[in-house]
Amino acid sequence: MRVRIPSVPYLNRLRALKVRVRLAPSPTGTLHLGTARTALFNWLFAKKEGGTFLLRIEDTDLERSKDEYVKNIFEGLNWLGINWNEPPIIQSERVNEHKQIIETLINKGFAYRCYASESELDEMRETQKKNGLAPRYDNRHRDLTQEQESNFIKAGREPVIRFKINDQKLISWNDLIRGKMNWSGKDLGGDMVIARRAPADSIGDPLYNLVVVADDSSMKISHVIRGEDHLANTAKQILLYEALDLKIPIFAHTPLILNSEGKKLSKRDGVTSISDFKEMGYTSEAMANYMTLLGWSVPDGINERFKISEISEVFSFEKVNKASAKFDWDKLNWLNSQVIHEMNPKTLLDNLEPLFKKNGWELPSKEWGINLVELLGPSMVLINDGVDQAKPFFEEPTLSTDGKKQLEIKEAKQVLNFILENLKKSYSSPIDDTEAVNLINQATKICEVKKGLVMKSLRVALFGTLNGPDLIKSWVLLSRFSKDSSRISRVL
Ligand code: GLU
C-alpha cells in the first residue's frame, strides 16, 4: 500500500494548531509603545501560524496597578486592530495556584526561606561594591539549620522565599530572533526572590518570574515573544521550568525601541503611550504600520506601507533585527499622511467631526463637511491638522503679521471694497465657483492691480493668513456659512 504523504498546507495547519502566544502587560501605566509593538509581533505571528493570541493582565503589584490602565490597554489594543482570542487572564486571580507552586518548590528543596534583613543585605552589597564585585545575593541563608531558622522566627524576622540558582549551571536556548543564547548561572545575581516578605508560616506575594512561568505554563503558551530587556528573566525562568518539570516554551526577544539620541524611549520623550499618539492625531492604521516596521524589515518586493491585517502572511522572525530600532518621527509622519490622503472623505470627516464638536463647531451640512475635508485632506499630516486648518472656517480668524502687512498695501483696501460692494449688489449668497472666479477677475481688471494682490488680500480678509488651501474653494465654503461679507467689512 502506498503511504499518502500529507501536503504541505496540511502540515502547516497541524503545526499552527499549537501556536499560543500572549501579551502580558502590567497595568501600572498606560499602553506603552514598546508593549504595543510586542503585542503586534505576537499577534502577527499568531495570525500567520493560525494560532491563538492571548492577553494576561499582570496585576500582582496591587498598589501600582489601576483599573484605568487596564481600560487604557484594552482600548489601545482595540484601536490598533489587535484582537485577542480568549477572555483575558487576570494574574492576581491565580495567586493561590502561584503559592501552591512555591510550596512545591520548597518541598522539593528548590526554594527556601531567607531571613536576611534589608539592612544586612545593604551591608552585603556595600562590601561587595568596596571589593569591586557586582552586587549579588551571597546565598547566605541557603543552608540554615532548623535551629538557626527558629531563632530568626523567634526574633520576629519575616522571610522572603528564594529559588536556588546554581552558579555553575549553563542555561541555553535557541532564540527565534537572537539565535543561540547562553547564560551562566553565576550571572543571575544569586538565589532569586520568588515571594515577598511574609510571616514564616505563610507565603508572601509571589513575584514576577515565578508567576510568569506558572501562568505561561497553565495557559499552554508555546512561544514567549517579549522585549530583550527580559533576557536575564528568561534565563531565570528556564531554571524554574526545569525545577517544576514543565515544558519550556520557545523564546523570541524583540529589539528595544530607542529615541533619536539612541537612548531607550521613555516618558521624557514626550509621547510613549499609544493614547498619546492617538491624541496627537496619528491614525491607528499608520501607528500599527509604523510599529511593525520598528525592528522588522519587510521582505523584498513588499511595500512598507501596509495594513497589518494584510501583512501577517509575510511576517517572520527571520526579518526581525537584533539591533535596537530607532524611533523615526519623519517616517511615522509620512505614513500618517499617506493614510490620511488615502482615506475616503467620509471616513476623514468621521475622524474629524468629534474634534470639531469638542470645539463647539457645528457643520452646516454633511455635504459641506465632506467638501471641507476634501479641501484640507491633501495637506494634512495629522488628523489634528484638520482641526487647525478648519478653525478659520468656524471662528473669526486673527490676522497674522504677514496678513496685516498685506492689508497695509495701498490697493488692498480698494480691492476689498470693490469685492464687498459687488458681492452685496450682484452676487448670490452663497457664492459659487464661477462667480468667485469672475469677481476676482473683475477686481483685478477694474482696480488695475495684479491678480496675486487680489487673491492675497482676499485670503487675509477671509481667513487671516497668506497661506491656505485653494482660495476659490475655501471662499465658496465659507460663503455657505454667510460669513464672507462680514469678514471683508471687518478689515476695512
Ligand atoms: N509584565 C511584564 C512586562 O510588562 C511581562 C513580560 C513578559 O512578557 O513576560 O514587561
Boltz pocket constraint, residues with backbone or C-beta under 6 A from the ligand:
constraints:
  - pocket:
      binder: B
      contacts: [[A, 22], [A, 23], [A, 24], [A, 25], [A, 26], [A, 58], [A, 212], [A, 225], [A, 226], [A, 230]]
      max_distance: 6.0
